[in-house]
Amino acid sequence: MSELAGARILITGASGRIGTVTSKHLTASGALVTALSSSVNESLVADRIIIGDATREDDVAEAMDGADFVVHLAALAHRTAGTPYAVYSTNVVSTFNVLAQAGERGIERVVVAGSINSYGLPQNDHPLLPAYFPLDTDIPIDLSDWYSLSKRNDENAARMAWRHWGINVVTLRFPHVNSAEELAKISGKIRDDPESGIREGWSYLDTRDAARSIELSLTARTTGAHAFFLAANNTNSPYRTEDLLRRYAPDVPRLRRFVEREVPIDLTPARKLIGFQAAHELDIPTLDLP
């Protein structure tokens, strides 16, 4: 039985791609799930569903009633998901709203959906490459879009919430997260255009692993505010990582060498802080880079 059995967990953005799987996963673990959703979703698995907006104080207050933990997933998840104003304001206001209300209520742990974009390059307007590989929590940032800025500022809000209210916050810097079927389609595109995945380190994560990482973050013994990358252990490219980096980033320093299709992202914090390692990997044969 999970440590979360019987606990009341609020999930914002519960009808989203990660939210629907997480609601089902946490319910199966024995948790009591309050789902805050912006729209009706008949397939949503939760014992309490509230239709509302995570940017609105009243809606979040209603949804947070009785909560022991909070999982904040509500966001506009790409720079093209709305106007620059809508994307930025929705993301930063909803995150602050959730953290502030959790802090005022004395909730001790919140998990926030962060993004690999918080370091700025995946959606950057300029033809930049990472300062080095593997990507890690100290990687230099370069922000040129409003979505990436919003995710970076969400991490700042988490640190502020910890310092002010003493909330323990885990921000998971998700790569592209999707079902196994959709991830396989993307892998096919990467096979044909491998350079397109370089700024994300050819990373991905199955929605089932995303849900499990959230459960592990809720039960972790971490204190403070932590933000770190998550990904599957191997890339979504069929080509060896060293070959890809030699071809597409020959002048970018490598802090270590990579074995076969190993993802060029430092996953050590995820393993040490929450005990996470992906269980659902794409079944891709390793090929020689043409």
C-alpha positions in Angstrom: 0.0 0.0 0.0 1.3 3.4 -0.9 2.3 6.0 1.7 -0.3 8.2 0.1 -3.2 5.9 0.9 -6.0 8.0 2.4 -4.3 11.3 1.8 -6.2 14.0 0.0 -4.3 15.3 -3.0 -5.3 18.2 -5.1 -4.2 18.0 -8.8 -4.6 21.2 -10.8 -4.7 20.8 -14.6 -6.1 17.3 -14.0 -7.5 17.0 -17.5 -4.2 17.5 -19.2 -1.9 14.9 -20.7 0.0 14.3 -17.5 -2.9 15.1 -15.2 -5.3 12.4 -16.4 -2.7 9.7 -16.0 -1.6 11.1 -12.6 -5.1 11.3 -11.3 -5.7 7.6 -12.2 -2.3 6.6 -10.8 -2.7 8.3 -7.5 -6.3 7.0 -7.1 -5.0 3.5 -7.7 -2.4 4.1 -5.0 -5.3 4.7 -2.5 -5.1 8.5 -2.4 -8.2 10.7 -2.4 -7.9 12.9 -5.5 -9.4 16.3 -5.9 -9.2 17.2 -9.6 -9.3 20.9 -10.6 -10.0 20.9 -14.3 -10.8 23.8 -16.7 -13.3 21.6 -18.6 -15.4 18.6 -18.2 -13.6 15.3 -18.8 -15.7 12.2 -18.5 -12.6 9.9 -18.4 -11.1 11.7 -15.4 -10.5 9.4 -12.4 -11.0 11.3 -9.1 -13.4 11.2 -6.2 -13.9 15.0 -6.3 -13.9 17.0 -9.5 -14.1 20.8 -9.6 -14.4 22.8 -12.8 -12.4 25.9 -12.4 -9.4 28.1 -13.2 -6.1 27.7 -11.4 -5.5 31.5 -11.8 -8.6 32.3 -9.8 -8.3 32.5 -6.0 -11.8 31.3 -5.3 -11.5 28.3 -7.5 -8.2 27.2 -6.0 -9.5 27.8 -2.5 -12.5 25.5 -3.1 -10.3 22.8 -4.7 -7.7 23.0 -1.9 -10.2 22.4 0.9 -9.0 19.5 2.9 -5.9 18.8 0.8 -2.8 17.2 2.4 -0.7 17.6 -0.7 -0.8 19.5 -4.0 0.3 18.6 -7.5 0.3 21.7 -9.7 0.1 20.8 -13.4 -2.1 23.5 -14.8 -0.4 25.6 -17.5 -0.4 26.6 -21.1 2.4 24.3 -22.1 4.0 25.9 -25.1 4.8 29.4 -26.4 2.2 28.9 -29.1 -0.6 27.8 -26.7 -1.9 31.4 -26.5 -0.7 35.0 -26.9 2.5 35.8 -25.1 0.5 37.6 -22.4 -1.8 34.7 -21.9 0.9 32.0 -21.8 3.1 34.0 -19.4 0.4 35.3 -17.1 -1.5 32.1 -16.9 1.5 30.1 -15.9 3.1 32.4 -13.4 -0.2 33.5 -11.8 -1.5 30.0 -11.4 1.7 28.8 -9.9 1.9 31.7 -7.4 -1.8 31.3 -6.6 -1.4 27.6 -5.8 1.8 28.0 -3.8 0.5 31.0 -1.8 -2.7 29.3 -0.9 -0.9 26.1 0.0 1.5 28.1 2.2 -1.3 29.9 4.0 -3.0 26.6 4.7 0.2 25.0 6.1 0.4 22.3 3.4 3.9 21.0 3.7 4.6 19.6 0.2 3.8 20.7 -3.3 4.9 19.1 -6.6 5.1 21.5 -9.6 5.3 20.5 -13.3 8.4 22.3 -14.5 9.9 22.1 -17.9 13.2 21.4 -19.7 12.5 24.8 -21.3 13.4 26.5 -18.1 17.0 26.7 -19.3 15.7 28.5 -22.4 17.1 26.8 -25.4 14.5 24.3 -26.7 12.1 27.1 -27.8 14.8 29.8 -28.2 14.6 32.1 -31.2 18.4 31.9 -31.8 20.5 29.0 -33.2 22.2 28.3 -29.9 23.5 25.0 -28.5 23.8 24.1 -24.8 27.0 25.3 -23.1 28.0 21.6 -22.5 26.6 18.1 -22.2 25.1 16.5 -20.2 22.5 19.2 -19.4 22.4 19.6 -15.6 20.9 21.9 -13.0 23.8 24.4 -13.4 23.5 24.7 -17.2 23.7 28.4 -18.3 20.3 29.8 -19.3 19.3 31.9 -22.3 15.7 33.0 -22.4 14.1 34.4 -25.5 10.5 33.3 -25.2 7.7 33.9 -22.7 6.9 30.2 -22.0 10.5 29.4 -21.0 10.5 32.6 -18.9 7.3 31.5 -17.1 8.8 28.1 -16.2 12.0 29.7 -14.9 9.9 32.1 -12.8 7.8 29.2 -11.5 11.0 27.8 -10.0 11.7 31.2 -8.4 8.2 31.2 -7.0 8.8 27.8 -5.5 12.0 29.0 -3.8 10.2 32.0 -2.4 7.4 29.8 -1.1 9.8 27.6 0.7 11.6 30.6 2.2 8.4 32.4 3.2 6.0 29.6 4.2 8.4 26.7 4.6 6.7 24.6 1.9 8.8 21.7 0.5 8.5 22.0 -3.2 9.7 19.7 -5.9 9.7 21.1 -9.5 10.1 18.4 -12.1 11.7 19.7 -15.3 9.8 17.4 -17.7 11.0 16.9 -21.2 8.4 16.1 -23.9 5.9 13.8 -22.1 3.4 11.7 -24.0 1.9 8.2 -24.5 4.1 5.4 -25.8 2.3 5.5 -29.1 2.9 9.3 -29.7 6.5 9.1 -28.5 7.1 6.4 -31.1 5.8 8.7 -33.8 8.1 11.5 -32.6 11.0 9.0 -32.6 10.4 8.3 -36.2 10.7 12.0 -37.0 13.9 12.3 -35.0 15.3 9.4 -37.0 14.8 11.4 -40.2 15.9 14.7 -38.7 18.2 14.0 -35.7 19.5 17.5 -35.4 16.0 18.8 -34.4 16.3 17.1 -31.0 19.7 18.3 -29.9 18.6 21.2 -27.6 16.4 18.8 -25.6 19.1 16.2 -25.6 16.8 13.9 -27.6 14.9 13.3 -24.3 11.4 12.2 -23.6 9.3 10.6 -20.8 6.3 8.3 -20.9 3.2 9.7 -19.1 3.2 6.6 -16.9 6.7 7.5 -15.7 5.7 11.1 -15.2 2.8 10.0 -12.9 5.2 7.8 -11.0 7.7 10.6 -10.6 5.0 12.7 -9.1 4.1 10.0 -6.6 7.8 9.7 -5.6 8.1 13.5 -5.2 5.1 13.5 -2.9 6.6 10.8 -0.7 10.2 12.0 -0.8 11.9 13.2 2.4 13.4 16.2 0.7 13.2 19.6 2.3 13.5 23.0 0.6 12.8 23.8 -3.0 14.4 21.5 -5.6 14.2 21.6 -9.4 15.8 19.0 -11.6 15.5 17.2 -15.0 13.7 14.0 -15.7 13.9 11.8 -18.7 14.0 8.3 -19.9 17.5 6.7 -19.6 17.9 6.5 -23.4 17.2 9.0 -26.2 14.4 8.9 -28.6 16.9 8.7 -31.4 18.1 5.4 -32.9 21.6 6.7 -33.2 24.4 6.6 -30.6 24.6 9.7 -28.5 28.4 10.1 -29.1 27.9 10.0 -32.8 25.1 12.6 -32.6 27.1 15.0 -30.6 30.2 14.6 -32.8 28.0 15.4 -35.9 25.8 18.2 -34.6 27.7 19.7 -31.6 31.4 19.1 -32.3 32.5 22.2 -30.5 30.3 21.8 -27.4 32.3 20.4 -24.4 31.3 17.0 -23.0 31.8 16.6 -19.3 31.7 12.8 -19.7 31.2 10.2 -22.4 27.9 8.6 -23.2 27.2 4.9 -23.6 25.2 3.8 -26.7 21.9 5.8 -26.7 22.3 7.2 -23.2 20.4 10.5 -22.8 22.9 13.4 -22.4 21.2 14.8 -19.3 22.3 14.4 -15.8 19.6 12.4 -14.1 21.5 12.0 -10.8 19.3 14.5 -8.8 16.1 12.6 -9.8 17.6 9.4 -8.7 19.1 10.7 -5.4 16.3 13.1 -4.4 13.2 11.1 -5.3 14.5 7.7 -6.2 13.3 8.0 -9.8 14.4 6.0 -12.8 12.2 5.6 -15.9 10.5 2.2 -16.3 8.9 2.7 -19.7 11.5 3.1 -22.6 10.9 3.1 -26.3 12.0 -0.1 -28.0 14.3 1.4 -30.6 17.0 -0.6 -32.4 20.4 1.2 -32.4 21.6 2.2 -35.8 24.7 3.7 -37.3 24.3 7.4 -38.0 24.1 7.8 -41.8 
